[in-house]
């Protein structure tokens, strides 16, 4: 009795996904199957290298190949779209972390670094936001809005500094706060943030169309130890700097 089409396809794809562990079925032409095995690996390797160049260049070539082969062999991706596979790769790395795989002993920062690189890609392909003209001063009743492309991020590792020439082995005592966004020239920018700046941006994101005065009041409740006068001045300075970079948009309220 001949095998059904789905059985043939399953046998074929199993040896494509795991050419090392699954032998080529004897009734399939080995040379032709090996061509497909090589194509599958090279296509995924090329895609993920272009999306995670810092990760690829920071870890050893052997570890990178192991990650790609493990992703192809073990991970059940849910998207049918090739361009969305980098996000699936993040899910694969997260699964590895939960299972205490040894690669995280050598590179404990690898998931955060990969996530940071994915954020950069997401920002680069986003639609360029419209930005109003800059104002000379920010008024208390001006509405604050976050750049639509912005990601406000908190990491345990200094991901914006990691690379082949800087591979940290000990987790810093203080976290790294970053904003990644697209400016008016369609360039991807990142901005290092203080804890106060991070909190302000998170508040702007969660309280749409709130005024500068509203956000100062929110920060007062969150930071009771800071005097209202100092907090207002610090917040104005932060908003002016972020507005210049295009991270925060200020709109004058009518009336």
N, C-alpha and C positions, 0 to 999 in steps of 0.2 A: 504493500500500500504506500503510495507516494505521500510525502509530507504536504500539508496544506501550506498556502502562501504565507499565513501569519507565522507558522513554525519556521519556515525558511527565512523570513525576514528577521525573526528573533535571533536565530542562530547567527545570521550574518551580522546584525548590529552588535551582538554581544562580543564578537571577536574584533569589531571595529572599536568599541569602547574600551576593551581591555586586551590589546594585542599581546601583552606579556603573559597574562594569566590564562587566557582562553585560546586554545589552539584553533587554527583554521579548520573548519569541517572538511573531511577528506573529499567530499563530492564537489567542493568549490575550488576554482583555479587559484592556487596559492599566490602566484605572482600578481594576478589582478587584484586580489583582496589586499595584498600588501600595499599596493598603490593607493587604495582607498584608506587604509589605516594611516598611511603617511599623510594623505590629504586632510583627514579629520584632525590629526594632531597639529599639523602645520597651520591650518586655518585658525584653530582655537588659540594656538600659541601666538600667532601674529596679531589677532584681535586683542587678546589680553595684554600682550606686551605694549601695544600702542595705547591702551587705556591705563595701564599701571606701570609706566616706564621706571618710576623710582623704586617701586617694589622689586621689579625684575632686575634692576641694576644693583640693588642693595643686598639681596640674598644671593647665595651661590647658584651657579647654573644648574647644578644637580637638584637643589631644593626647588628651584623654579620649575624644572621639568616634572619633578614629583608632584607638585601642586597641580600642574596642568593635567597630567595623566590621572591623578586622583579625581579631579573635577569631572573629567570626561567619563571616568569609570563609575564613580559612586554617586554623583549628585543628580537628583531628579529635578531638572529645570522645568518650570511651568510655562515659560514664554516660548512661543513659536518664532519670535523675532530675533534674528541674529544680533542687532545692535543693542538689545536689552540684556544680553548675556553677561556683560560686566557687572550688572546689579545682581544677577544670579551668583556670580563668582563671590560677591560679598557674603551672600547667604551660605555658600560653601565654606568660606573661611570662618564664619560664625559657628557653624556646625563643628568644625575642627576644634575651635577653641573650647566649646562645651565638652568635647570628648578628650581634652587634655593631650592633644597630639604633641609630639616632641618638638615640632617646628616652632611652637610658641615658647619653648624653653630657649631656643636660640634667637628668636626674633619676637619677643613678647609684644612688640608694638605693631605687628604686621597688619592686624585687622584695622586698627585706627589709621595707619598710613594708607592702606588701600581705600578706606572710606573717604579720606581726604582727597585722594586722587580722583575718586568717582565724583565727589562734589565739584571739583574743578571742571570736570567734563560736563556735568549737568549745567553748570553756570555758563560754560562756553557755548553750548547749543541752545540756550534759552533765548527767547525773543528779547531784543534790546529794549529796555524800558524807556519810556519818555520821562525826561527830567525837566522840571520847571527852571526858570532863570534863578540864579542865586540872589539872595537878598543880602544887603549889607549887615543887617542885624536880625536876630530872631526875637520875635515878640512873644509874650507870655500866652497869648491866645492863638498863636499859630498852631495849626494841626500838624502832627508828626506822622509820617508814613514811612514804612520800611521799603527799600528797594525790592521790587517783586522778585528779583532773581537771587536775593540774598539768602545765605545759609548762616545761621549763628551757631557756632560749634564749641563744644567743650571736650577736650581730650586729656587723657592721663599722660600722654607723651607729646613732646614737641614735634609734631608731624611735619610742620613747615620747615624744619631744619634737618630732618633725617635724610640721609643719602649715603652713597658709597663712602664718602669721607667722614661721615658722622653717624655711627651706629651705637646708640646708647644701650647700656646693659642694665642700668638701674633706673627705676621709675622715679621721676622728680617728685619732690615733696608737694609742689604746687602744680595745679592743672594748667593746661594751655587753652586760652580762649581766643577764638578766631572768628572773623566774618569773611566770607568769600562771596563776591558779588560781581556783576557785570556793570562796567561804567558806561557813560554815554557814548564812548568811542567803540563799544562792543568788545572791550578788553576785559579779561578776567583779572580781578584784583583780590588781594587778601589784606586784611588789616588785623594786627594784633590788638587784643582788647584787654582792658582791666576788668576786674570783677564788676565794678560799677557800670562800665560801658556795656558789658554783656547783659546785665540785668535790665538796663535801660532798653536795649534792643529787643530783648524778650518781651518786655512790657509793651513796647510799641507794636510788636507783632500780634500780641494777644488782646490789645485794647485799640482797635482800629479807630482812626480819626480822633484820637485823644489829643488835647492841646499840650503844649509844653508845660503849662501850669498843672494840668491834670497829672502828667507824668512825674513832675516834681513831688506832688502830693502823694502819689503811689510810692515813690522812692522813700519819702519821709516815713511812711508806715513800715516799709521794709528795713529801713536803716534808722532806727530811733536814736542812735548814738551821734548822728551827724546833725549839725545845726542847720536849720532851714536856709539861712543866708548863704552859708558855704555850699550847701547842696544845690541851691538854685544856680549859683555862679559856676560850679563844676559842671552841672548839667548843660547850661548854655554853651560853655566851652566845648563840651563833647559834641553837642548837636552841630555847632558851627564847623567843627573839624569833619564830622561825618557828612554834613551837607556838602562841603567842598569836594569830598571824595565821591559823592553820589550815592553814599550808603543810606542816608536818611533824607527824605524829601520833606520840605516845609511849605505849607500852604497857608496863606493868610485867610482867616475866617472872615466872612462878610458880617458887617454890622459892628 
